[in-house]
């Protein structure tokens, strides 16, 4: 890692990471800067928002019962509503400058930037001892995900992935049904979404347009290579470009794949395979307009080997035999379907409305007793903030959300591996049957924005 592009405070914090220290003269950090501040039970938490337009506005305003002390966004127009509603918060375009000037005033951060900026912002914040709530997907690459997961554990901060459904009652009911044997041994699962609902499959770089006066384009690009501005990148539509987003998988997998990942205990698998069944429209610049991706997981404890299919672009799973056409799978456009030795079970986008199929099978079904604790109000923000006060980890901390995002993002690795079936070693985080594919686990960083992964 190089100092160029990082403030001195940020660089000193990052230098505590072994992989960074190997490239520079070792430096020690004042412990007060890297150990989270202890809070009393009734004390308000000082929260900063990094990326406060769009979903970021919802994220930071969900912390409004605390002290919102800073707002950071390279687009002052997008940040306008957050600034208007938090007039006492300090304003920044560059989160590195924010931490350099007022790190001691911040306890926690929401990070709601485009995918390619999640990792550098969260890595810096955690190295400064700040608790973090990071929107999904946790990071842009698989290697970044592993870096953030490791850093959160090492720094002792309270982390949470922004897959809010994981705090819901619905996914808990689904897990309890699966674990109680509602449909026997599950050997197949299907996960689908109507995303992308933005442009994908672009084959050409759009022409240069004038940069809006309200946008710092260089800061927005962050880790990505410099390129001319075009409105085809911002806001929101950045998801359809590999350099900035993770496509439909990045937008929805941490939501819709979560029920299967939890209920089927996929986090216990030490290895798995991933391959592309079909895709349409992918280019070197952009994810496909639709795809079907197949994962195969070995047995996990008392759970049978299972094949999991990811489908996007409106691709639907085959309707199970005996389930009438008029009976809805999932929520319709999004959902999951489980196929077991004793029947079928489906659930919605966040694991809600878990039910047996055909519908009449639910008429006499008695749901099992609750065995998974419920989250008060099913509110992920209050849960994260309460965990900070109590010094405990959230239910979707990076120790859970990291492995979930790794599996999801491996779908994009498979897409870019040109049709090869990849064998994944989870512990070592590597593709064991294709050395060249390992380069797809990480990416090139613009000078001054490098990360140790």
Residue pairs with C-beta under 8 A, 6 or more apart in sequence:
1 11
1 14
1 19
1 20
1 23
1 24
1 450
1 451
1 452
2 23
2 447
2 448
2 450
3 11
3 24
4 447
4 448
5 96
5 447
5 448
5 449
6 14
6 96
6 124
6 448
7 96
7 97
7 99
7 100
8 100
9 33
9 99
9 100
9 103
9 128
10 96
10 99
10 100
10 124
10 127
10 128
12 27
12 29
12 33
13 29
13 33
13 34
13 124
13 127
13 128
14 20
14 123
14 124
14 127
14 452
15 21
15 24
15 26
15 27
15 29
16 28
16 29
16 34
16 127
17 127
17 151
17 452
19 452
19 453
20 452
21 27
33 103
33 104
33 128
33 129
34 127
34 128
34 129
34 155
35 129
35 156
36 107
36 129
36 130
36 131
36 155
36 156
36 157
36 158
36 388
37 107
37 129
38 391
39 45
39 107
39 388
39 389
41 389
43 389
44 65
44 66
44 67
45 63
45 66
45 67
45 107
45 108
45 385
45 388
45 389
46 66
46 67
46 69
46 105
46 106
46 107
46 108
47 60
47 63
47 66
47 67
47 68
47 69
47 106
47 107
47 108
47 109
47 110
48 68
48 69
48 70
48 71
48 72
48 98
48 106
48 108
48 109
48 110
48 130
49 56
49 59
49 60
49 63
49 68
49 70
49 71
49 72
49 73
49 82
49 109
49 110
49 112
50 56
50 72
50 73
50 95
50 98
50 109
50 110
50 111
50 112
50 113
50 121
50 125
51 72
51 73
51 110
51 111
51 112
51 113
51 114
51 117
51 121
51 135
52 59
52 60
52 71
52 72
52 73
52 78
52 79
52 82
52 83
52 112
53 73
53 75
53 78
53 79
53 81
53 82
53 235
54 78
54 112
54 235
54 236
55 112
55 135
55 162
56 73
56 82
56 110
56 112
56 113
56 135
57 81
57 82
59 110
59 112
59 133
59 135
59 162
59 381
60 68
60 71
60 82
60 86
60 110
60 112
61 82
61 85
62 379
62 381
62 382
63 108
63 110
63 381
63 385
64 85
64 86
65 385
66 385
68 86
68 88
68 89
69 89
69 90
69 102
69 105
69 106
70 89
70 90
70 91
70 92
70 98
70 102
70 105
70 106
71 79
71 82
71 83
71 86
71 89
71 90
71 91
71 92
72 91
72 92
72 93
72 94
72 95
72 98
73 79
73 82
73 93
74 93
74 94
74 215
74 216
74 217
74 219
74 220
75 212
75 214
75 215
75 216
75 220
75 234
75 235
76 83
76 93
76 214
76 215
77 212
77 214
77 215
78 214
78 235
79 91
82 89
83 89
83 91
90 98
90 102
92 98
93 216
93 219
94 216
94 219
95 121
95 124
95 125
96 124
98 106
99 106
99 124
99 125
99 128
103 128
103 130
106 128
106 130
107 130
107 131
107 388
108 130
108 131
108 132
108 133
108 158
108 385
108 388
109 121
109 122
109 125
109 130
109 131
109 132
109 133
110 132
110 133
110 135
111 117
111 118
111 121
111 122
111 125
111 132
111 133
111 134
111 135
112 135
112 162
113 121
113 135
113 222
114 220
114 238
114 239
114 244
114 245
115 137
115 139
115 140
115 238
115 239
115 244
115 245
115 246
115 250
116 140
116 222
116 223
116 224
116 243
116 244
116 245
117 222
117 223
118 134
118 135
118 137
118 138
118 139
118 140
118 144
118 148
119 139
119 140
119 141
119 144
119 145
119 147
119 148
119 223
119 451
119 453
120 222
120 223
120 449
120 451
122 132
122 134
122 139
122 148
122 151
123 147
123 148
123 151
123 451
125 132
126 132
126 148
126 151
126 152
126 155
126 157
126 159
127 151
127 155
129 155
129 157
130 157
131 157
131 158
131 159
131 384
131 388
132 152
132 157
132 159
132 160
133 159
133 160
133 162
133 380
133 381
133 384
134 148
134 159
134 160
134 161
134 162
135 162
136 161
136 162
136 163
136 250
136 251
136 254
136 255
136 401
136 405
137 145
137 246
137 249
137 250
137 253
137 254
137 405
137 408
137 409
138 144
138 145
138 148
138 149
138 161
138 254
138 398
138 401
138 402
138 405
139 145
139 147
139 148
139 405
139 409
140 223
140 245
140 246
140 443
141 409
141 441
141 442
141 443
141 453
142 406
142 409
142 410
142 413
142 429
142 441
142 442
143 429
143 441
143 442
143 453
144 442
144 451
144 453
145 402
145 405
145 406
145 409
146 402
146 406
146 429
146 453
147 451
147 452
147 453
148 159
148 398
148 402
149 398
149 399
149 402
149 403
152 159
152 397
152 398
152 399
152 402
153 398
153 399
158 384
158 387
158 388
158 391
158 392
158 393
158 394
158 397
159 393
159 394
159 397
159 398
159 399
159 401
160 380
160 383
160 384
160 387
160 394
160 396
160 397
160 401
161 254
161 396
161 397
161 398
161 400
161 401
161 402
161 404
161 405
162 254
162 380
163 254
163 255
163 258
163 396
163 401
163 404
164 255
164 350
164 380
165 171
165 255
165 258
165 259
165 349
165 350
165 351
165 352
166 258
166 262
166 380
166 395
166 396
166 400
166 401
167 375
167 378
167 379
167 380
167 383
167 395
167 396
168 350
168 351
168 352
168 375
168 378
169 352
169 374
169 378
170 347
170 348
170 350
170 351
170 352
170 353
170 354
171 258
171 259
171 262
171 263
171 347
171 350
171 351
171 352
172 351
172 370
172 372
172 374
173 351
173 354
173 367
174 259
174 263
174 345
174 347
174 351
174 354
175 259
175 262
175 263
175 372
176 367
176 368
176 369
176 370
176 371
176 372
177 345
177 354
177 367
177 368
178 186
178 263
178 264
178 338
178 345
179 263
179 368
179 371
180 368
181 342
182 340
182 342
182 343
182 345
182 356
182 365
182 368
183 338
183 339
183 340
183 341
183 342
183 343
183 344
183 345
183 356
184 340
184 341
184 342
184 343
185 303
185 304
185 340
185 341
186 264
186 303
186 304
186 306
186 338
186 339
186 340
186 341
187 304
187 305
187 306
187 307
187 339
187 340
187 341
188 306
188 307
188 308
188 309
188 338
188 339
189 260
189 264
189 306
189 307
189 308
189 309
189 336
189 337
189 338
189 339
190 308
190 309
190 311
190 317
190 318
190 336
190 337
190 339
191 253
191 256
191 257
191 260
191 308
191 309
191 310
191 311
191 335
191 336
192 256
192 310
192 311
192 312
192 315
192 316
192 317
192 330
192 334
192 335
192 336
193 248
193 251
193 252
193 256
193 311
193 312
193 333
193 334
194 312
194 313
194 314
194 333
194 334
195 248
195 251
195 252
195 312
195 313
196 239
196 240
196 247
196 248
196 251
196 287
196 289
196 312
196 313
198 236
198 237
198 239
198 240
199 232
199 237
199 240
199 286
200 239
200 240
200 247
200 248
200 281
200 286
200 287
200 288
200 289
201 240
201 280
201 281
201 282
201 283
201 286
201 287
201 288
201 289
202 232
202 240
202 241
202 283
202 285
202 286
203 283
203 285
203 286
204 285
205 227
205 228
205 285
206 230
206 232
206 233
207 228
207 230
208 228
208 229
208 230
209 228
209 229
209 230
209 231
210 229
211 217
211 229
215 229
215 234
217 229
218 226
220 234
221 227
221 446
222 446
222 449
223 443
223 445
223 446
223 449
223 451
224 243
224 244
224 446
225 243
225 444
225 446
226 446
227 243
233 241
233 244
238 244
238 245
239 245
239 246
239 247
239 250
239 251
240 247
240 286
240 287
241 285
241 286
242 284
242 285
242 286
242 287
242 416
243 285
245 251
245 287
246 287
246 409
246 412
247 286
247 287
247 288
247 312
247 412
248 287
248 291
248 312
248 313
249 287
249 310
249 312
249 408
249 409
249 411
249 412
250 408
250 409
250 412
252 312
252 334
252 349
253 310
253 408
253 409
253 411
254 401
254 404
254 405
254 408
255 349
255 350
256 334
256 335
256 336
256 349
256 350
257 308
257 310
257 336
257 404
257 407
257 408
258 350
258 351
258 404
259 336
259 347
259 350
259 351
259 354
260 266
260 308
260 336
260 338
261 267
261 403
261 404
261 407
263 338
264 297
264 300
264 303
264 306
264 308
265 300
265 301
265 303
266 272
266 297
266 300
266 306
266 308
266 407
267 400
267 403
267 404
268 300
268 301
269 297
269 298
269 300
269 426
270 298
270 425
270 426
270 427
271 298
271 423
271 424
271 425
271 426
271 432
272 295
272 296
272 297
272 298
272 407
272 424
272 426
273 295
273 296
273 421
273 422
273 423
273 424
274 293
274 294
274 295
274 296
274 410
274 411
274 413
274 414
274 421
274 422
274 424
275 293
275 294
275 414
275 419
275 420
275 421
275 422
276 291
276 292
276 293
276 294
276 414
276 415
276 417
276 419
277 292
277 293
277 294
277 309
278 291
278 292
279 288
279 290
279 291
279 292
279 415
280 288
280 289
280 290
280 291
280 313
281 288
281 289
281 290
282 288
282 291
282 415
287 412
287 415
288 313
288 415
289 313
290 312
290 313
290 314
290 315
291 310
291 311
291 312
291 313
291 315
291 411
291 415
292 309
292 310
292 311
292 315
293 309
293 310
293 311
293 411
293 414
293 415
294 307
294 308
294 309
294 310
295 307
295 308
295 309
295 310
295 407
295 410
295 411
296 305
296 306
296 307
296 308
297 305
297 306
297 307
297 308
298 305
299 305
309 317
310 411
311 317
314 333
316 329
317 329
317 337
319 325
319 329
320 337
320 339
320 344
320 357
322 358
323 329
323 344
323 357
323 358
324 358
327 357
327 358
327 359
328 346
329 335
329 337
329 346
329 357
330 336
330 337
330 346
330 347
330 348
330 349
331 348
331 349
331 353
334 348
334 349
335 346
335 347
335 348
335 349
336 346
336 347
336 351
337 344
337 345
337 346
338 344
338 345
338 346
343 356
343 357
343 361
344 356
344 357
345 354
345 355
345 356
345 357
346 354
346 355
346 357
347 353
347 354
347 355
355 362
356 362
356 365
375 383
375 395
376 382
376 383
380 394
380 396
383 394
383 395
384 394
387 393
387 394
393 399
403 426
406 426
406 429
410 422
410 424
413 422
413 431
413 437
413 440
413 441
414 420
414 422
416 440
417 431
417 434
417 437
417 440
420 434
420 437
421 433
422 431
422 433
422 434
422 437
423 431
423 432
423 433
423 434
424 430
424 431
424 432
425 431
425 432
429 441
430 438
430 441
431 437
431 438
431 441
442 453
445 451
